[in-house]
Amino acid sequence: MAATIHDVAKLAGVNPSTVSRVLSGKASISEETKEKIYAAMQQLDYHMNSVARSLASGLSGAIGVVMDAQDANAFSNEYFSRSLFAIEQVAQSMGYNVIIANSARHGAGAASVEDLMLARKVDGLILPPSTVKPALLKKVGDFPYAVLGQPDQAKQGACWVDVNNEQGAAMAVEHLYQQGYTRIAYLAGDENAGFVRRRLKGYKGALKAGAEAQVLPADGSADGATQAVLASMCGPQPPDAFLCNDNLSAFGALKALKGAGYQVPKQIGVAVFDNYPLA
């Protein structure tokens, strides 16, 4: 039979209410008493009943991570997997579990979020910027949430976390200029995505006066990048450097340049965002 809070109290020589206060962290208990209780818990292999705790506190002990995945391939996305690993690592260190919900099954994601909130399955939400729309924000109300990425629409004072995409693109362009390249092209991704638009703004703003912006449309795949790069090298003034939106695009660019006999970085420069193991 599993150990109970009364068993822990008896072994530690304290009242069950003292054990309860230590577990909830809501009262000031001496370190000596805490150590006795933790030692008793370990000796008895005691595990707190999370259901009972949730009923008593009104909290679920979980954080909901909502993702916008249109297909199964999105779950193998390196950015998502690395972000989720970091989220789960910190959540566990704070005593929380992580629940993943795919908003693509519910259109704009409002139904998925509403289910997590109203059913009290989570105590807070982490949202992708693509789901942050007025309808969703109305559903969220004052419920705790943070956005993983800079949203185009958000409430005043909304919490979001992102890199400075505009500044990052500008720094990459400046670096390529410093390396002696003069005709820098941007191998873009989906320009409907806010972070891509911000990177494009940084790229264009960092170009030297009179330099032509060469934005090469690509579908985000390595093959699409290969085709875009090969087409650009056939022009009268081909780029001598490429700023790639992501690692797959960079892989496609390198494949195209190697196949065409160019040496990187001796003849052609390639810079890229992110830092996947592929890089």
N, C-alpha and C positions, 0 to 999 in steps of 0.2 A: 504494500500500500504506500502511496506517495506521502511524503512528509507534509505536515500542515504548519501553519503559522504558529499554532499552539505548541507543536513539537519543537520548533526553533526557539520559542520563548522559554520553554522549560529547560532546554539544554544550555541556553545563554544565561539563564537565571534572571530573566526580566519579564515584564508583563507583555501579553500579546499586543496591547496597544502601542507599546514602545517599538516593537518590531514593525508594526504597521506604519508608524511615523517615520522610521528609518527608511522603509521601502518607498514611501511617498515623497520623502525629502522635504516635508512641510514643517518640520519642527527642528529646533536646535537640540541635538543629542551629542553627548561627549564622544570624542574619538575613541576612547576606551570602550564605551558601550557599543559603538558601531562595530569595532573590531571583533568583539565577542559575538555579536549577531551575525556578521559576515562569516566568521569561523564556523558557527553552528550551522549556517545555511550550507556551507561547503561540505561539512561533515555529513549532513543529512541528505545532501544532494537535493536541496529544496529549490523549487522553481515557482515563482509567483504566478498565480492564475491570472492571465492577461484579460480574460473575459470579465472576471470579478473586478479587476482593477478598472476596466473601462466603464463598467456600470457604476462604480463608486465615484470615479473622477469625471465622467462625461467625456473622456478623451479616448481615442482609439489607439494611440501610440504608433500611428502610421502617417507617412507622408505620401501623397499621390503625385506621381510623375506622369503627366499627360504628354503623349507624343503624337505627331501628325504623320503617320506612316500610310502612304497610299498603297504600298505593296509590301510583300515579305522581305524584299531586298533592303528596305529601310532599316530593318532590325540588325542587319550586318554592317550598317554604316559605322565607320570607325569613330566619327565624332560622337555619335549617340552612345556607342558602347563605352568609350572612355569617359564621357560625361556621367553616364549612369553608374559606372564603377566608383567615381569620385563621390557622387551623391550618396550612394549606398554606404560607402566607407565612413563618411561623416555622420550619416543618419544613425548607423549602428553604434558609433562612438557616443552618441547622445541618447541611446536607448530607443531608437525608433526603427520601425520596419518600413520598407518601400513597396508601394503598390503601383504597377504600371498600367495605364489605360491608353488605348489607341483611339484618338479622337476621329480618325479617318472613317471609322465605322458609323459615326454619327454626324456626318457632314461638317458643320462648323465647330463641333466639339462641345456645344453647350449641354447636350443630353448626357454625355459622359461625365462632364464636370458636375452637373447637377446631381447625378446619381452618387458620386463620391461624397459630395457635401451633405446633401439632405439625409442620406442613409448613415451619416457620421462614420463612414469608413476610414476617413483620414482627418487629420487635424490641420493640414495645410496642403497647398498645391504648388507644384513647379510646372509652369506652362511653357510651351514653345511659342515664339512670337507670332507664328502663322495663325494661331488660334485666338489671339487677343483681338477680338472684334467687339463692337458695342453690345451686341446681343449677349455675348459671353460675359462681358464685364457687368452687365445688369444682373446676370445670374449669380456672379461671384459676390457682388455687394461688398461687405466688410470682411468676408472670409479671408484668412491669411493666405497670400499667394506671392510668388516671385516668378519672374519671366527669365528663362534661360536664353538670352539674346535680346537685343534692343527692339522693342515692338514699335510698329508704326503708329499704333493707337494705344493709349493707356490712360488711366485715370491720373489726375494730378497727384504726385507723390507716390506713384506706383513704383515697386521695387523691381529692377531688372539688372542682370549681370551680363556683360559682354566685353570683348576686346574693342579697342578703338579701330574699327575697320578702315575708316578714312585715313587716319594717321598711318596705319600700317602700310597701306598702299603707297602713300606718299614717301614713306621711308624706303620702301623697296625700289621705287623709281629713282630716288636720289642715290641709292647704292649702285644701281645699274649705271647711272651717269658717271659716278666716281670710278667705275671699272672701265670707262672709256666707250661704252655703248651710246649710240646717239638716236637710233630709231627703235623706240620701245613700243611694242604692241601689248595689248591686254587680251588674254585668252579668257573670255568671260564665261559665266554660268547663266542661270536663270535670272534675268534682270527684273523679274517680278519680286524676287526676294530682296528684302530691305538691306541685308548685309552686302549683297552684290552691288546694289545701287550705291551704297556708301563707299565701297572699295573703288568703284568706277569714278566717283567724284574725287576721291583722293588721288587716283591715277592721273586724271585729266588736269587737276589743279597743280600737280607737281611737274608736269611737262614744261620744258623750257619755252620761252616766248618764240612763237613761229613754228614750233614742233607740231606735227599733225598727230591727232589721236587716232590710233588704229585699234579699234575694238573688234575682235574676231568672235563672232557668235559661235557657241558650241553647246552641245546638249548635256554636258557634264560627264560624258563617257570618255574613256581613253581613245576609242576609235574616232569619235567626233572631233576630239582635239587634234588627232593625227591628220585628219582630212583638212581641218581649218588651217593648220600650220603649213601643210604642203601647198594649199591654195594661195596663202599669203606670200610664199617664197617665189611665186611665179610672176609677181608684179614688177613694175619698173624700179620701185624703191622698196625692196623687201625689208622687213624688220631685221635688226641685228641683235635683238633681245626680246624675250617674252616674259611678261608677268602673268603667271597662271593662277586662276582662281582657287584651285584645289590640287591635291596630289595626283588624282586620276588624270586631270588635264595635263599636269606636268609630265606624267609618265607617257601620255600620248604625244606630247610635244617632243620629248627626248627620242621617242621611237621614230617619229617623222624625220627629225634632224639627222639621226644616225643613219637612217635608210637613205637619205639624200646625200650623205657623205660629208656633213658638216661636223666640225669638232666643237664640243661644248666643254669648257667656256672659251676656248681660244678664239673661235670665230663667231659663235652665237652664245649669248647669255640667257640663262633660264633662272627665274626666281619664282618662289611659290609660297602661298600661305599654308598655315597649319604645319604639323610635324608628325605625320603618320609614320609608322615603322617602314612603310614603302619608301619614304624619302631617304 
